[in-house]
């Protein structure tokens, strides 16, 4: 490996020299804009605040409704089982298959989105997902249920990776954590709020009306996406000799480790989110509204067609330690979510709690509270932390900086598992069980948010393919736990199952401390392979 190659992910985030030729935030002159925006007014990085906000609103709404489409039935499994004869265990297995194919479906949807545009994939994905809701209302056998969940997983898979790529398309690195936090909040809130509404609909109208209503919402939002969502794909060349990429090599993560002193107080006014100053050339013209409605011919003439190569590249990236770390982190929190979701109906629906479907649905409000707390730590606060630590290294930012938030999850995860699993086994008051749910849910967006932001920061030029690889690892782990959750609880008991999960979670989150220490060395070890892949595939930082 050549020493002259920059370490992937190590960037010059802050620049105090006013004579520097780096692009800066207009209101925060010390913050360098990464990626560097082009001179084209239709470059998403150059969009106005209102234009970015509208696009982000559609991204988050797509994500929220997608999560609702796949989670609306979860509080009604007992009713579905009684009506169709499909056991709760088979319903949970179908859910596991859905998550498995949500992951493997990204090989198709993500790579099509990178070559042909994000917008057409999101339109087709929402339309197909809505049609799957109609079909699921008429299933009568296990085989039909499995087939429906597999196809739904493929159609809904853009929420797993393509939305995250859209965020990276539009937002600069110093704001990425904040917007990933919003993404995770809408994702998890959609997953947790839809069962609340679904429980009431099932009790008053029957469980099939959950699917009818979700189908109507999905079809309406398909139309809204067509007319309101603007394409974010934009092609630009990457130069590894760019001064943004070529950060000094003398920095270390340890030298900027956070310490609990007055110096760790954050100045929100200094680091708030403001508009950037775009560099716009007069020779470029803005697209008309009609041109923005196109769903074909969106690729730049110089943009390489990498569909098949990108699929193979996603498997190639499994050998990168950064990808493995991110996949294990985000995969583990999906596993905990599947165990929690797969056990909730039986835990609260059985003795001594005997909750109705409506009451089980209402307990998801605790999950929403937990998710909101977790998104705050892994999103907005992680942005502030990353900037703060970069100032201690003369402006150099490392992707591992955000991982210090693991301390919150390290405490919350075992508390939640003990209250929920052990507490329910000993028949503690229901409020204790629900509080345990909230603590577990604090860690869910932290795992997914920190992992995805980390892999984007570490491998920005390969972000699309890297996210696919991470999601493949994540959803394969999630499927295994979804498939095993009911047999595991039956054999081990609820108490021992959650004691095991508590221990596994503590090991996982403690591993973040180790990765903070060795992460940069791991990234340095793949520098030659990484930049070679960027060059061979003609990839860009967007």
Buried (B, 14 or more C-beta within 10 A) or exposed (E): EEEEBBBBBBBBBBBEEEEEEBBBBEEBBBBBBBBBBBEBBBBBBBBEEEBBEBBBEBBBBBBBBBBBBBBBBBBBBBBBBEEBEBEBBBBBBBBBBBBBBBBBBBBBBBBBBBBBBBBBBBBBBBBBBBBBBBBBBEBEEBEBBBBBBBBBBBBBBBBBBBBBBBBBBBBBBBBBBBBBBBBBBBBBBBBBBBBBBBBBBBBEEBBBBBBBBBBEBBBEBBEBBBEBBBBBBBBBEBEBEBBBBBBEEEBEBEEBEBEEEEEEEEEEEEBEBEEBBBBBEEEEEEEEEEEBEEBEEBBEEEBBEBEEBBBEBBEBBEEBBBBBBBBBBBBBBBBBBBBBBBBBBBBBBEEEBEBBBBBBBBBBBBBBBBBBBBBBBBBBBBBBBBBBBBBBBBBBBBBBBBBBBBBBBBBBBBBBBBBBBBBBBEEBEBEBBBBBBBBBBBBBBBBBBBBBBBBBBBBBBBBBBBBBBBBBBBBBBBBBBBBBBBEBBEEEEBBBBBBBBBEBBBEBBEBBEEBBBBBBEBBBBBBEBBBEBBEEBBBBBB
